[in-house]
Amino acid sequence: MRVDVGRLIVPFLAYGDVGRMAAFYSAAHLDEARAIFLFRSEELDYHHRDIPRQNPRGPA
């Protein structure tokens, strides 16, 4: 789906609630709108850089 970003009134729109956020943005040099979705997870019991622990099915 294409969006005519040349007519956006506000170049950034965000919605936030406890544990989640959605944001939509564009800029003059972009031909499209972009979206970001963030969700809070439960606390990790491993280091965020421990790649093998992040994939429960094993290495790819």
Biopython code that builds the backbone (N, CA, C, O; Angstrom):
import numpy as np
from Bio.PDB.StructureBuilder import StructureBuilder

atoms = [
    (1, "MET", "N", (0.835, -1.180, 0.000)),
    (1, "MET", "CA", (0.000, 0.000, 0.000)),
    (1, "MET", "C", (0.877, 1.238, 0.000)),
    (1, "MET", "O", (1.763, 1.364, 0.846)),
    (2, "ARG", "N", (0.654, 2.140, -0.913)),
    (2, "ARG", "CA", (1.419, 3.387, -0.984)),
    (2, "ARG", "C", (0.646, 4.487, -0.296)),
    (2, "ARG", "O", (-0.584, 4.519, -0.342)),
    (3, "VAL", "N", (1.367, 5.388, 0.341)),
    (3, "VAL", "CA", (0.769, 6.516, 1.043)),
    (3, "VAL", "C", (1.354, 7.789, 0.455)),
    (3, "VAL", "O", (2.568, 7.883, 0.272)),
    (4, "ASP", "N", (0.515, 8.764, 0.159)),
    (4, "ASP", "CA", (0.995, 10.043, -0.350)),
    (4, "ASP", "C", (1.547, 10.852, 0.820)),
    (4, "ASP", "O", (0.811, 11.588, 1.478)),
    (5, "VAL", "N", (2.861, 10.708, 1.077)),
    (5, "VAL", "CA", (3.462, 11.375, 2.226)),
    (5, "VAL", "C", (3.656, 12.867, 2.001)),
    (5, "VAL", "O", (3.955, 13.593, 2.949)),
    (6, "GLY", "N", (3.494, 13.337, 0.787)),
    (6, "GLY", "CA", (3.602, 14.765, 0.527)),
    (6, "GLY", "C", (2.496, 15.564, 1.186)),
    (6, "GLY", "O", (2.598, 16.784, 1.315)),
    (7, "ARG", "N", (1.448, 14.887, 1.600)),
    (7, "ARG", "CA", (0.316, 15.570, 2.223)),
    (7, "ARG", "C", (0.225, 15.342, 3.725)),
    (7, "ARG", "O", (-0.768, 15.726, 4.343)),
    (8, "LEU", "N", (1.232, 14.729, 4.322)),
    (8, "LEU", "CA", (1.202, 14.528, 5.767)),
    (8, "LEU", "C", (1.238, 15.876, 6.475)),
    (8, "LEU", "O", (2.081, 16.721, 6.174)),
    (9, "ILE", "N", (0.334, 16.069, 7.400)),
    (9, "ILE", "CA", (0.301, 17.312, 8.162)),
    (9, "ILE", "C", (1.398, 17.303, 9.214)),
    (9, "ILE", "O", (2.063, 18.315, 9.437)),
    (10, "VAL", "N", (1.584, 16.166, 9.855)),
    (10, "VAL", "CA", (2.603, 16.002, 10.883)),
    (10, "VAL", "C", (3.590, 14.955, 10.382)),
    (10, "VAL", "O", (3.160, 13.862, 10.013)),
    (11, "PRO", "N", (4.913, 15.240, 10.350)),
    (11, "PRO", "CA", (5.863, 14.268, 9.804)),
    (11, "PRO", "C", (6.115, 13.066, 10.714)),
    (11, "PRO", "O", (6.765, 12.107, 10.299)),
    (12, "PHE", "N", (5.605, 13.106, 11.960)),
    (12, "PHE", "CA", (5.815, 12.012, 12.903)),
    (12, "PHE", "C", (4.567, 11.857, 13.753)),
    (12, "PHE", "O", (4.060, 12.837, 14.300)),
    (13, "LEU", "N", (4.075, 10.648, 13.866)),
    (13, "LEU", "CA", (2.896, 10.371, 14.672)),
    (13, "LEU", "C", (3.199, 9.148, 15.513)),
    (13, "LEU", "O", (3.644, 8.128, 14.987)),
    (14, "ALA", "N", (2.963, 9.238, 16.822)),
    (14, "ALA", "CA", (3.273, 8.112, 17.702)),
    (14, "ALA", "C", (2.127, 7.873, 18.672)),
    (14, "ALA", "O", (1.420, 8.797, 19.076)),
    (15, "TYR", "N", (1.965, 6.604, 19.034)),
    (15, "TYR", "CA", (1.010, 6.196, 20.048)),
    (15, "TYR", "C", (1.759, 5.306, 21.025)),
    (15, "TYR", "O", (2.434, 4.358, 20.624)),
    (16, "GLY", "N", (1.639, 5.611, 22.290)),
    (16, "GLY", "CA", (2.316, 4.801, 23.282)),
    (16, "GLY", "C", (1.400, 4.422, 24.419)),
    (16, "GLY", "O", (0.493, 5.168, 24.786)),
    (17, "ASP", "N", (1.650, 3.256, 24.967)),
    (17, "ASP", "CA", (0.928, 2.754, 26.125)),
    (17, "ASP", "C", (1.941, 1.935, 26.918)),
    (17, "ASP", "O", (3.060, 1.719, 26.454)),
    (18, "VAL", "N", (1.565, 1.486, 28.088)),
    (18, "VAL", "CA", (2.485, 0.722, 28.922)),
    (18, "VAL", "C", (2.919, -0.540, 28.179)),
    (18, "VAL", "O", (2.090, -1.385, 27.842)),
    (19, "GLY", "N", (4.210, -0.662, 27.928)),
    (19, "GLY", "CA", (4.761, -1.853, 27.294)),
    (19, "GLY", "C", (4.666, -1.913, 25.791)),
    (19, "GLY", "O", (5.045, -2.925, 25.200)),
    (20, "ARG", "N", (4.170, -0.858, 25.139)),
    (20, "ARG", "CA", (4.082, -0.896, 23.669)),
    (20, "ARG", "C", (4.052, 0.512, 23.091)),
    (20, "ARG", "O", (3.652, 1.472, 23.750)),
    (21, "MET", "N", (4.489, 0.604, 21.835)),
    (21, "MET", "CA", (4.494, 1.874, 21.135)),
    (21, "MET", "C", (4.424, 1.619, 19.634)),
    (21, "MET", "O", (5.000, 0.655, 19.129)),
    (22, "ALA", "N", (3.722, 2.484, 18.937)),
    (22, "ALA", "CA", (3.682, 2.448, 17.476)),
    (22, "ALA", "C", (3.966, 3.857, 16.989)),
    (22, "ALA", "O", (3.434, 4.822, 17.539)),
    (23, "ALA", "N", (4.793, 3.986, 15.969)),
    (23, "ALA", "CA", (5.134, 5.302, 15.424)),
    (23, "ALA", "C", (5.156, 5.226, 13.903)),
    (23, "ALA", "O", (5.535, 4.211, 13.320)),
    (24, "PHE", "N", (4.748, 6.306, 13.286)),
    (24, "PHE", "CA", (4.727, 6.427, 11.838)),
    (24, "PHE", "C", (5.433, 7.719, 11.476)),
    (24, "PHE", "O", (5.202, 8.752, 12.106)),
    (25, "TYR", "N", (6.295, 7.672, 10.464)),
    (25, "TYR", "CA", (7.044, 8.876, 10.119)),
    (25, "TYR", "C", (7.361, 8.910, 8.635)),
    (25, "TYR", "O", (7.252, 7.910, 7.925)),
    (26, "SER", "N", (7.753, 10.083, 8.195)),
    (26, "SER", "CA", (8.233, 10.291, 6.839)),
    (26, "SER", "C", (9.155, 11.502, 6.860)),
    (26, "SER", "O", (9.313, 12.158, 7.890)),
    (27, "ALA", "N", (9.751, 11.787, 5.731)),
    (27, "ALA", "CA", (10.613, 12.951, 5.592)),
    (27, "ALA", "C", (10.565, 13.408, 4.139)),
    (27, "ALA", "O", (10.112, 12.668, 3.265)),
    (28, "ALA", "N", (11.020, 14.601, 3.887)),
    (28, "ALA", "CA", (10.949, 15.175, 2.539)),
    (28, "ALA", "C", (11.672, 14.299, 1.509)),
    (28, "ALA", "O", (11.237, 14.227, 0.360)),
    (29, "HIS", "N", (12.758, 13.635, 1.896)),
    (29, "HIS", "CA", (13.519, 12.823, 0.946)),
    (29, "HIS", "C", (12.956, 11.412, 0.766)),
    (29, "HIS", "O", (13.482, 10.646, -0.041)),
    (30, "LEU", "N", (11.897, 11.051, 1.502)),
    (30, "LEU", "CA", (11.310, 9.719, 1.392)),
    (30, "LEU", "C", (10.059, 9.744, 0.529)),
    (30, "LEU", "O", (9.279, 10.696, 0.576)),
    (31, "ASP", "N", (9.873, 8.696, -0.258)),
    (31, "ASP", "CA", (8.667, 8.560, -1.081)),
    (31, "ASP", "C", (7.593, 7.745, -0.379)),
    (31, "ASP", "O", (6.530, 7.502, -0.951)),
    (32, "GLU", "N", (7.850, 7.324, 0.842)),
    (32, "GLU", "CA", (6.929, 6.445, 1.532)),
    (32, "GLU", "C", (6.875, 6.771, 3.014)),
    (32, "GLU", "O", (7.752, 7.450, 3.547)),
    (33, "ALA", "N", (5.855, 6.289, 3.656)),
    (33, "ALA", "CA", (5.767, 6.388, 5.108)),
    (33, "ALA", "C", (6.403, 5.136, 5.704)),
    (33, "ALA", "O", (6.434, 4.083, 5.066)),
    (34, "ARG", "N", (6.905, 5.254, 6.919)),
    (34, "ARG", "CA", (7.517, 4.110, 7.593)),
    (34, "ARG", "C", (6.877, 3.943, 8.956)),
    (34, "ARG", "O", (6.317, 4.890, 9.508)),
    (35, "ALA", "N", (6.961, 2.749, 9.493)),
    (35, "ALA", "CA", (6.344, 2.455, 10.780)),
    (35, "ALA", "C", (7.324, 1.714, 11.673)),
    (35, "ALA", "O", (8.170, 0.954, 11.203)),
    (36, "ILE", "N", (7.189, 1.951, 12.972)),
    (36, "ILE", "CA", (7.987, 1.271, 13.987)),
    (36, "ILE", "C", (7.015, 0.744, 15.039)),
    (36, "ILE", "O", (6.133, 1.475, 15.492)),
    (37, "PHE", "N", (7.171, -0.514, 15.427)),
    (37, "PHE", "CA", (6.353, -1.102, 16.479)),
    (37, "PHE", "C", (7.281, -1.659, 17.542)),
    (37, "PHE", "O", (8.161, -2.460, 17.226)),
    (38, "LEU", "N", (7.111, -1.257, 18.791)),
    (38, "LEU", "CA", (7.938, -1.717, 19.898)),
    (38, "LEU", "C", (7.055, -2.363, 20.951)),
    (38, "LEU", "O", (5.993, -1.841, 21.291)),
    (39, "PHE", "N", (7.505, -3.517, 21.472)),
    (39, "PHE", "CA", (6.773, -4.222, 22.509)),
    (39, "PHE", "C", (7.741, -4.644, 23.598)),
    (39, "PHE", "O", (8.862, -5.062, 23.309)),
    (40, "ARG", "N", (7.325, -4.541, 24.819)),
    (40, "ARG", "CA", (8.147, -4.975, 25.945)),
    (40, "ARG", "C", (7.956, -6.476, 26.132)),
    (40, "ARG", "O", (6.840, -6.987, 26.048)),
    (41, "SER", "N", (9.045, -7.164, 26.384)),
    (41, "SER", "CA", (8.978, -8.601, 26.642)),
    (41, "SER", "C", (9.170, -8.853, 28.138)),
    (41, "SER", "O", (9.486, -7.943, 28.905)),
    (42, "GLU", "N", (8.973, -10.088, 28.521)),
    (42, "GLU", "CA", (9.282, -10.457, 29.893)),
    (42, "GLU", "C", (10.793, -10.326, 30.084)),
    (42, "GLU", "O", (11.551, -10.329, 29.114)),
    (43, "GLU", "N", (11.217, -10.213, 31.331)),
    (43, "GLU", "CA", (12.642, -10.064, 31.604)),
    (43, "GLU", "C", (13.404, -11.293, 31.122)),
    (43, "GLU", "O", (12.987, -12.425, 31.367)),
    (44, "LEU", "N", (14.518, -11.068, 30.439)),
    (44, "LEU", "CA", (15.319, -12.159, 29.890)),
    (44, "LEU", "C", (16.132, -12.821, 30.990)),
    (44, "LEU", "O", (16.632, -12.148, 31.891)),
    (45, "ASP", "N", (16.264, -14.141, 30.915)),
    (45, "ASP", "CA", (17.113, -14.851, 31.875)),
    (45, "ASP", "C", (18.481, -15.177, 31.252)),
    (45, "ASP", "O", (19.210, -16.031, 31.758)),
    (46, "TYR", "N", (18.817, -14.494, 30.159)),
    (46, "TYR", "CA", (20.103, -14.654, 29.503)),
    (46, "TYR", "C", (20.554, -13.298, 28.968)),
    (46, "TYR", "O", (19.757, -12.364, 28.885)),
    (47, "HIS", "N", (21.821, -13.194, 28.608)),
    (47, "HIS", "CA", (22.379, -11.947, 28.105)),
    (47, "HIS", "C", (21.826, -11.651, 26.708)),
    (47, "HIS", "O", (21.655, -12.566, 25.903)),
    (48, "HIS", "N", (21.549, -10.386, 26.421)),
    (48, "HIS", "CA", (20.947, -10.028, 25.133)),
    (48, "HIS", "C", (21.858, -10.305, 23.936)),
    (48, "HIS", "O", (21.387, -10.290, 22.799)),
    (49, "ARG", "N", (23.139, -10.555, 24.162)),
    (49, "ARG", "CA", (24.051, -10.881, 23.062)),
    (49, "ARG", "C", (24.324, -12.384, 22.951)),
    (49, "ARG", "O", (25.146, -12.800, 22.134)),
    (50, "ASP", "N", (23.658, -13.186, 23.745)),
    (50, "ASP", "CA", (23.836, -14.638, 23.705)),
    (50, "ASP", "C", (22.931, -15.210, 22.612)),
    (50, "ASP", "O", (21.807, -15.632, 22.882)),
    (51, "ILE", "N", (23.435, -15.218, 21.374)),
    (51, "ILE", "CA", (22.641, -15.603, 20.207)),
    (51, "ILE", "C", (22.101, -17.040, 20.302)),
    (51, "ILE", "O", (20.917, -17.244, 20.037)),
    (52, "PRO", "N", (22.908, -18.035, 20.664)),
    (52, "PRO", "CA", (22.360, -19.395, 20.740)),
    (52, "PRO", "C", (21.156, -19.526, 21.688)),
    (52, "PRO", "O", (20.238, -20.296, 21.405)),
    (53, "ARG", "N", (21.146, -18.797, 22.790)),
    (53, "ARG", "CA", (20.016, -18.870, 23.741)),
    (53, "ARG", "C", (18.759, -18.180, 23.204)),
    (53, "ARG", "O", (17.654, -18.471, 23.662)),
    (54, "GLN", "N", (18.916, -17.274, 22.243)),
    (54, "GLN", "CA", (17.767, -16.551, 21.713)),
    (54, "GLN", "C", (16.949, -17.399, 20.761)),
    (54, "GLN", "O", (15.767, -17.124, 20.555)),
    (55, "ASN", "N", (17.546, -18.420, 20.177)),
    (55, "ASN", "CA", (16.848, -19.261, 19.212)),
    (55, "ASN", "C", (16.578, -20.622, 19.834)),
    (55, "ASN", "O", (17.486, -21.451, 19.910)),
    (56, "PRO", "N", (15.337, -20.876, 20.287)),
    (56, "PRO", "CA", (15.053, -22.152, 20.956)),
    (56, "PRO", "C", (15.156, -23.369, 20.046)),
    (56, "PRO", "O", (15.241, -24.492, 20.541)),
    (57, "ARG", "N", (15.152, -23.177, 18.720)),
    (57, "ARG", "CA", (15.251, -24.301, 17.770)),
    (57, "ARG", "C", (16.682, -24.667, 17.453)),
    (57, "ARG", "O", (16.916, -25.621, 16.712)),
    (58, "GLY", "N", (17.641, -23.946, 17.986)),
    (58, "GLY", "CA", (19.040, -24.241, 17.714)),
    (58, "GLY", "C", (19.593, -23.337, 16.624)),
    (58, "GLY", "O", (18.884, -22.451, 16.147)),
    (59, "PRO", "N", (20.840, -23.540, 16.220)),
    (59, "PRO", "CA", (21.454, -22.680, 15.206)),
    (59, "PRO", "C", (20.756, -22.808, 13.847)),
    (59, "PRO", "O", (20.237, -23.865, 13.486)),
    (60, "ALA", "N", (20.764, -21.713, 13.122)),
    (60, "ALA", "CA", (20.120, -21.698, 11.790)),
    (60, "ALA", "C", (20.979, -22.379, 10.752)),
    (60, "ALA", "O", (20.593, -22.457, 9.586)),
]
sb = StructureBuilder()
sb.init_structure("model")
sb.init_model(0)
sb.init_chain("A")
sb.init_seg("    ")
for serial, (resi, resn, name, xyz) in enumerate(atoms, 1):
    if name == "N":
        sb.init_residue(resn, " ", resi, " ")
    sb.init_atom(name, np.array(xyz, "f"), 0.0, 1.0, " ", f" {name:<3s}", serial, name[0])
structure = sb.get_structure()
